[in-house]
Amino acid sequence: MSTLNLLNRITSDLLKAYIRTASLLFLLMLANFAFAAPAAAAGEKNLSDPGRYTFAVIPFYSPEKIWALYTPFIDYLNKNTGQSWELKLYHNHNELIDELCNGRVSAALMGPVPLGRANNKCGATPMLAALGDDGTPSYHSVILTNTTSVTTLRKLKGKKIGFFKGSTAAHIVPAKILKDSGISMSAIQPIFLESQDRIMSALLSGEVAAAGVKETLAKRFSQQKLRVLAISAPLPNFALCASPSLPAAVRQQMISALIRLKPLAD
């Protein structure tokens, strides 16, 4: 299955499953996930320390920023699950997916395309999906430009466009938007950068003429001289998924702890 077909399947089927239970802060037990998850091999063991579980986040930000953002989350798990958790950092999607599938990562926060890849690879399954600030289980990808002469997507031909390889919001969806507008990857100069933060830096410095990022990130730079050229249809929000080797009891402890979380006051 191609990555774009995988995205289409996730977008249509998984988003419907999310919306069915959208009254929760986190959406519990996505039983209608689009992919049939193969069972873990008999006798499969968690390769991580059996007394400690590991959590990872798909590297949409720099490792330093992810560490700062998610260390309090790990502290919460340690205090509320009865288990010992640690945060692991990764520089690319492939490494994280491999580690989730071999059991060195117990659970991870992933976007829809990486999650679908992990499910296809080893049966990693979603546990909970986050709601956005607007209370919906979805988000958007946007294509931004810093160039005043670029007023339509077609004017991006021949330009340097920033991507974060494998990212739903910063690679797969922007590439599909361009393709649907008649612009193939061969018609632009794709520049692959190491995070969405790095993409924004490249946009602001003029290193690239345009790029795709998650809409929430783009809004943080709304005061800058950047314009939105395109916005995607709603995409399923990030979800917490479990390694096939994560014990069912630990999975349930994690779910129970997280659905007790309350939204922060403004």
C-alpha positions in Angstrom: 0.0 0.0 0.0 1.4 3.4 -1.0 1.8 6.1 1.7 -0.8 8.3 0.0 -3.3 5.4 -0.1 -2.5 4.7 3.5 -3.3 8.3 4.4 -6.5 8.2 2.5 -7.6 5.1 4.3 -6.7 6.5 7.7 -8.4 9.9 6.9 -11.7 8.4 5.9 -12.1 5.4 8.3 -10.1 6.4 11.4 -11.5 9.9 11.6 -15.0 8.4 11.6 -14.0 6.2 14.5 -12.6 9.2 16.4 -15.7 11.3 15.9 -18.0 8.6 17.2 -16.6 9.1 20.8 -15.6 12.8 20.7 -17.1 13.7 24.0 -14.1 12.5 25.9 -10.9 14.5 26.5 -9.1 11.4 25.2 -11.0 9.0 23.0 -11.0 5.5 24.5 -10.2 2.2 22.8 -10.5 2.8 19.1 -12.0 -0.6 18.3 -13.0 0.3 14.8 -9.4 1.3 13.7 -9.2 0.9 10.0 -6.4 -1.7 9.9 -6.7 -5.3 11.0 -4.0 -5.7 13.6 -2.1 -9.0 13.6 -1.6 -10.6 16.9 1.8 -10.5 18.5 3.9 -13.6 18.0 3.5 -16.3 20.6 6.0 -16.0 23.4 7.0 -12.5 22.3 8.6 -10.5 25.1 9.2 -6.9 25.8 12.8 -6.2 25.0 12.9 -3.2 27.3 13.7 -3.5 31.0 10.7 -5.4 32.4 10.6 -3.1 35.4 10.5 0.1 33.3 8.4 1.1 30.4 9.4 3.5 27.7 7.4 6.3 26.0 8.4 8.1 22.8 7.0 10.9 20.7 7.2 11.1 16.9 9.9 13.7 16.3 7.8 16.6 15.0 9.9 19.0 17.1 13.6 19.0 18.0 14.7 16.5 20.7 15.3 19.3 23.1 11.8 20.7 22.7 10.1 17.3 22.9 12.1 16.6 26.1 10.9 19.9 27.7 7.3 19.4 26.6 6.9 15.7 27.5 8.9 15.3 30.7 5.9 16.5 32.8 3.8 13.9 31.0 6.3 11.1 32.0 6.2 12.5 35.6 2.4 12.1 35.5 2.6 8.5 34.3 5.1 7.7 37.0 2.8 9.1 39.7 -0.5 7.7 38.4 0.1 4.3 36.8 2.0 2.4 39.4 4.7 1.8 36.8 8.1 3.3 36.0 8.2 5.2 32.7 11.0 6.9 30.9 11.1 9.2 27.8 13.1 8.1 24.8 14.0 10.5 21.9 14.3 9.7 18.2 15.5 11.7 15.2 13.3 10.0 12.6 10.1 8.1 12.1 11.6 4.8 10.9 13.8 4.3 14.0 10.8 5.0 16.3 8.5 2.6 14.4 11.2 -0.1 14.5 11.7 0.3 18.2 8.0 0.3 18.9 7.6 -2.9 17.0 10.6 -4.7 18.6 9.4 -3.7 22.1 12.1 -1.3 23.1 9.4 1.4 23.0 6.3 0.5 25.0 4.0 3.3 23.9 4.3 6.3 21.6 2.4 9.4 20.5 2.2 9.3 16.7 0.5 11.1 13.8 -1.9 9.1 11.6 0.6 8.0 8.8 3.3 6.8 11.2 0.7 5.1 13.3 -0.7 3.4 10.2 2.8 2.2 9.2 3.4 0.8 12.7 0.1 -1.0 12.6 0.9 -2.5 9.2 4.4 -3.5 10.3 3.7 -5.2 13.7 0.1 -4.6 14.8 0.8 -1.6 17.1 -2.6 -0.4 18.1 -4.1 3.0 19.1 -5.2 3.4 22.7 -6.3 7.0 23.0 -6.5 10.0 20.6 -6.1 13.6 21.7 -8.6 16.3 21.1 -7.4 19.7 19.9 -8.0 23.0 21.5 -11.3 23.3 19.7 -12.5 20.0 21.2 -12.4 18.0 18.0 -10.2 14.9 17.3 -8.7 16.4 14.2 -6.2 18.9 12.9 -5.1 20.5 9.6 -1.9 20.7 7.5 -1.2 24.1 5.9 1.2 25.2 3.1 2.8 28.5 4.0 4.9 30.8 1.8 7.2 33.8 2.6 7.3 35.0 -1.0 4.9 37.8 -2.0 5.1 36.8 -5.7 3.7 33.3 -4.9 0.0 33.8 -4.8 -1.1 30.3 -5.9 0.2 26.8 -5.5 1.0 26.7 -9.2 3.5 29.5 -8.7 5.6 27.1 -6.5 6.9 25.3 -9.6 10.7 25.4 -9.5 10.8 26.7 -5.9 12.5 25.2 -2.9 9.8 23.6 -0.7 10.5 22.5 2.9 9.4 19.0 4.1 9.9 16.8 7.2 10.2 13.4 5.7 7.5 11.0 6.7 5.4 13.5 8.6 1.7 13.6 7.9 1.4 17.4 8.2 4.8 18.3 6.9 5.3 15.9 4.1 2.6 13.4 3.0 -0.3 15.8 3.0 1.5 18.8 1.5 2.8 16.6 -1.2 -0.7 15.3 -1.9 -2.1 18.9 -2.0 0.6 19.8 -4.5 -0.1 16.7 -6.6 -3.8 17.4 -6.6 -3.0 20.9 -7.9 -0.9 19.4 -10.8 2.5 19.9 -9.2 4.7 16.8 -8.9 7.7 16.5 -6.7 9.9 16.7 -9.8 8.5 20.1 -10.6 9.8 21.6 -7.3 13.0 21.5 -5.3 12.1 19.5 -2.2 14.2 20.3 0.8 14.0 17.8 3.6 14.6 19.2 7.1 14.9 17.5 10.5 11.8 18.9 12.2 8.8 21.2 11.8 10.6 23.7 14.0 13.5 23.7 11.5 11.0 24.1 8.7 9.7 27.3 10.3 13.2 28.6 10.7 13.9 27.9 7.0 10.7 29.7 6.0 11.5 32.8 8.1 15.1 33.0 6.9 14.1 32.5 3.2 16.0 29.2 2.9 12.8 27.8 1.4 10.0 29.6 -0.4 7.2 27.5 1.1 6.6 24.5 3.3 3.9 22.4 4.9 3.4 22.3 8.7 0.8 21.5 11.2 -1.7 24.4 11.5 -1.3 24.9 15.2 2.4 25.5 14.7 1.7 27.9 11.8 -0.6 29.9 14.1 2.3 30.6 16.5 3.9 32.6 13.8 0.8 34.5 12.7 2.6 37.8 13.3 5.3 36.9 10.8 5.1 37.7 7.1 3.9 34.3 6.1 0.8 33.5 4.1 -1.4 30.4 3.9 -1.5 29.0 0.3 -3.6 25.9 1.1 -5.2 24.1 4.0 -6.0 20.4 4.1 -9.2 18.7 5.0 -9.4 17.6 8.6 -6.9 14.9 9.6 -7.2 12.4 12.5 -5.3 13.9 15.5 -2.3 12.3 17.1 -2.9 9.1 19.0 -1.2 7.2 21.7 -0.4 3.7 20.5 0.9 0.6 22.2 3.6 -1.8 21.3 2.3 -5.4 20.7 4.4 -6.5 23.6 3.0 -4.0 26.2 1.1 -6.0 28.8 -2.7 -5.5 28.7 -2.7 -4.6 32.4 -0.1 -1.8 31.9 -2.0 -0.6 28.9 -5.2 -0.3 30.9 -3.4 1.5 33.7 -2.1 4.0 31.2 -5.6 4.6 29.7 -7.2 4.9 33.2 -4.6 7.5 34.3 -4.9 9.6 31.1 -8.7 9.8 30.9 -8.6 11.4 34.4 -6.7 14.4 33.0 -8.6 17.6 32.8 -8.1 20.4 30.3 -5.9 23.3 31.5 -7.7 26.5 32.2 -7.0 29.4 29.8 
